[in-house]
Amino acid sequence: MKILVYGAGIVGSLFAVRLHEAGHDVSLLARGERLASLRRHGVQLAEAGSPAVRRIPVPAIDRPAGGYDLVTVLVRTHQVDSVLASLAGLDGDVLFLHNWAAGAQPLGAVIGHERVLLGFPNAAGTMDRDVVRYRAANAVTRRVAMPIGEPDGRTTPRLKRIVKAFRAAGINAKATPQMDAWLRTHAAFTVPLGQTVQAAGGPAALADDKDAVRGMLHLMRQNLAALPTPPVPRGFDALRTLPEGLLVAVLRRFLRSPTAVYSGLSNTSPAERAELERLAEQLRAYARGR
Ligand SMILES: NC(=O)c1ccc[n+]([C@@H]2O[C@H](COP(=O)([O-])OP(=O)(O)OC[C@H]3O[C@@H](n4cnc5c(N)ncnc54)[C@H](OP(=O)(O)O)[C@@H]3O)[C@@H](O)[C@H]2O)c1
């Protein structure tokens, strides 16, 4: 497949490498110093905690050129608007793989509704200067599939094709029927999580502050209660139904784990904060508009 990976940050770089190494014709779209670095060194990848850095020469470009079988958008929530216009004139399906609680409508309004697919990346990592340090898979993360779906929930031939391409590249994708509800549920959980972690100064620091974790749980419960549908996946229901003391203990344990520490939760960049703010706005607008 001819694939454009739009956004050469942590997940975009990692996915571009996986798809390139699986034999696809991949271009990785970057800008500024990141583009210069990719052209000089290729994508530099290392497992979190490992000194070994691999350099993979994925072609880097600064603007989309021609049509693609698939464009995967891996930018932050607040950066999506700046990307849409450049995708409007291109051919090909576009899979948006990022935090997003505004639904498919505003995306399709700019690029064409028939081109939009939604998903969320299951990879995680941090950026260490120019090196992407990805979180090694463990028994838990290996079981978590990357959800991808059509906005109307159908399992179409193109969805099957895309899932197959990701799986063949070692990315555990799964066709998921209620992607919109999935993304809103995730946002309801991730906005309080991300913002409380930021305020505390990192996941481990938050784990030490039991009251702050309890406050975060209340915000998650409020957000989930404001959703019109039950959480998707249903596992998030546990945040509403299990006893508070148990959940606080589980959340504190998670915040100290390598799964949390080697993820975007350790990212204190302005982009992380801006993304969470935009996502919170999208949730508020959704609650107001219902
Ligand atoms: N990292 C994780 O552990 C993780 C895990 C799960 C989900 N996610 C989610 O996945 C999404 C992507 O995350 P990420 O960690 O890969 O983010 P990231 O490292 O910030 O990468 C985003 C990249 O897109 C680039 N970009 C933005 N607008 C652009 C434009 N108009 N033209 C060209 N490049 C542009 C950014 O460039 P600039 O730096 O120049 O802005 C940056 O390189 C986010 O929604 C994130 O929350 C991340």
The ligand as a Gaussian input file, in Angstrom:
#p B3LYP/6-31G(d) Opt

LIG

0 1
 N        2.904000       9.215000      22.962000
 C        2.097000       8.336000      23.541000
 O        2.507000       7.588000      24.465000
 C        0.657000       8.183000      23.094000
 C       -0.032000       7.032000      23.450000
 C       -1.363000       6.868000      23.022000
 C       -1.971000       7.876000      22.298000
 N       -1.288000       8.998000      21.991000
 C       -2.003000      10.021000      21.221000
 O       -1.625000       9.891000      19.853000
 C       -1.624000      11.181000      19.209000
 C       -0.221000      11.460000      18.667000
 O        0.650000      11.452000      19.806000
 P        2.223000      11.631000      19.727000
 O        2.717000      11.284000      21.101000
 O        2.784000      10.925000      18.549000
 O        2.322000      13.212000      19.517000
 P        3.604000      14.084000      19.138000
 O        4.842000      13.340000      19.530000
 O        3.384000      15.452000      19.686000
 O        3.567000      14.111000      17.559000
 C        2.757000      14.948000      16.777000
 C        3.598000      15.319000      15.580000
 O        2.780000      15.901000      14.586000
 C        3.488000      17.022000      14.074000
 N        2.552000      17.953000      13.432000
 C        1.509000      18.583000      13.992000
 N        0.890000      19.383000      13.097000
 C        1.606000      19.256000      11.952000
 C        1.489000      19.847000      10.676000
 N        0.507000      20.713000      10.379000
 N        2.407000      19.518000       9.719000
 C        3.399000      18.635000       9.989000
 N        3.561000      18.040000      11.193000
 C        2.667000      18.356000      12.166000
 C        4.148000      17.614000      15.286000
 O        5.129000      18.531000      14.896000
 P        5.543000      19.755000      15.894000
 O        6.319000      19.094000      17.016000
 O        6.341000      20.652000      15.024000
 O        4.256000      20.360000      16.395000
 C        4.690000      16.340000      15.939000
 O        5.907000      15.933000      15.361000
 C       -2.061000      12.170000      20.302000
 O       -3.447000      12.368000      20.269000
 C       -1.663000      11.457000      21.603000
 O       -2.394000      11.880000      22.735000
 C        0.038000       9.164000      22.343000

